[in-house]
Amino acid sequence: MTMLERLADLEREYDGVLARLADPAVIGDQRALRDESRRHKQLEPIVTRYREYRAALDELAEAKEMVGQSAGDDREIWRSMADETEARIATLENELKLLLLPRDPNDEKNVIVEIRGAEGGEEANLFAKNLFEMYQRYAERMGWKVDVLGADPSDMGGFNEVTFLLKGDGVWSRMKHEGGPHRVQRVPVTESQGRIHTSSATVTVLPEAEEVDVEVDPADLQVDVYRSSGPGGQSVNTTDSAVRVTHKPTGIVVSMQDEKSQIQNRAKALQVLRARLLKLEQDRQAAELSEQRRGQVGGGGRSEKIRTYNFKENRVTDHRIGLTLYKLDKVLMGELDELVDALAADERARQLAGAGAS
């Protein structure tokens, strides 16, 4: 199927969606209305560009016809109009190619982010808190809602681990490249000689899974309850409200203790478990695909440091795309768009190269 044939099919589908959105039966069905509205949102930019493209083709045909029928200055005016229209058509073609790239199946999903201190002891835990605050500020800029699902504070005020949910438009597409090891180079507060240390924290970004996405058999779960504890292990609760859920088939363990209610902690643990199981299955499917296709859908699981934050030089470097910015202070205040946009552009370029090779 050619690009134009595919676009014509999508335009017909779009017209059908518009008709269904005006149908009282759909309006009265919340799930159907949500699905049709979501599809409308996906198709509208494609169809809008396609109609602009068709109009430009008509304009070009008219301009070329007038070039053949005109003389002198009039011919030059029409030739100039034809050249401008050809340039606009080329731009619209590129935009349509991008819009027609395979959609990430997680694009409409919220995300669950897990940050853990890794190499570097307490300094790594303090850096984990810095990253959490960076994403909090970015969420504020983007108008997203932040819901902390669980936090394990460290002795000096950092985080051994923190898990939170981000809700809002475009969350997955803006956050999916943040997963991986993040490295920090700075003088730790515990360093008396002023020497720069290198530490790291890991960030895991998971698409939030609905119950329909992942079916969890209760028979596959081992649920343990215990008393919540704070930094240093001291007990902060007198009841067994903390919950540890183990998924026996995969060995995945999720613990939650932030809520006073055992029921609430269990619900949050299952929410995180479903997200991890969805990501596990998506990674398994991606691993079975070719290198080219894996580049399009995202294979995940990069073991190398994805980004370095150097405090002395006010520098942040994303190693995947070789981008260095000397504005670490602004990045830590949540100004992540320059990094996120560059990573998204790199992904689109690799997708287009893969599409061209297929």
C-alpha positions, 0 to 999 in steps of 0.5 A: 500500500502506498503512502497516499492509499494509506492516508486515504484509508485513514481519512475515511476512518476519521470521517467514520469516527466523527460520525460515531462521536455524534451518535447518541449511543456512543455518547451514552457509552463512556468506554466507547466515547473514550475510545472514539475520542482517543482515536479522533485525537490520533487521526486528526493531525494526520488527516489535517496534514493530508488535506493540506497536502492534497490542496498543495498538490492542486495548487501546484498543478494549477501553477504549472498550468498557468506557467505554460499559458503565461508569458513575461512577468506573469510566467515568472510569478507563476513559476515562483508560486510553483517553486514555493508550493513544491517546497511546501509539498516536500515539507508536508511529505516529511511531516506525514512520514513522521505521523505515519510511523508506528505508534508506541503502544504505550503512548496513551499510558501514564507511567510509574517511575522507580528511582534507586540509589546504586553505586556510591552509598549514601551519596547515591541515595542523595542523588536519587532524591535529586532526580526525584525532585527534578522529575517533580519539577518537570511534572509541574512544568508539564501540568502532570500529577505526581502520586508517590506510591512508596518511598524508602528514605535513607539515613541522611535524607535521600532515598534508598528507593522512591516509586511514583506515578505520573499522570497527564498528557504525553507522559510516556512519550516524554519520560520513556527515554529517562530509564537507565543508570544516571551518573553524578560527579560532584563533591559529596556532603560527606567528603571532607577533602573536597574530592569529586566522587562518582556515584549513580542512581538507576531510573526505571520507567514503566507504563502503567498497566490496567487490569485488562493489560495484565491478568494476575492470577491470585494463586501466583501471588505470595503476600506477606505483611509486616510492620512499617519501618523508617530510616535506620529500621526503626518501627513507625507503626504498631500494626502489620500494615506494610505489604510485600507481594511476590509474583511466584512465576517471575520472582518479582517482589514489590513492597509498599509501606507508605499507607497506614492501611494494609489494603491501600498498600496492597493495592499500590503494590499490585499497581506496580507489579502489573506495570513491571509485568507489562514491561517484562512482556513488552521487553520479551516481545521486543527481544524476539524482533529484529534489530531494526524493529527493536529500534522502532519500539524500544528494546529497553534495558540499556546497561551503560550510563545513559547520562552524566551530571557533572556539578563542577562544570554545570554540565549534563551529558546524554551519552546515547546521543552525544548531547552536552548542555552546560546548564545542569542547574536549570536541568535539575530545576526541571528544564528537561525539554531540550534533552527530551526533544533531542532524544525524541528526534533521535528516535524518529530519525532511527524509525525513519531509517528503519522504515526506509530500509524495510 
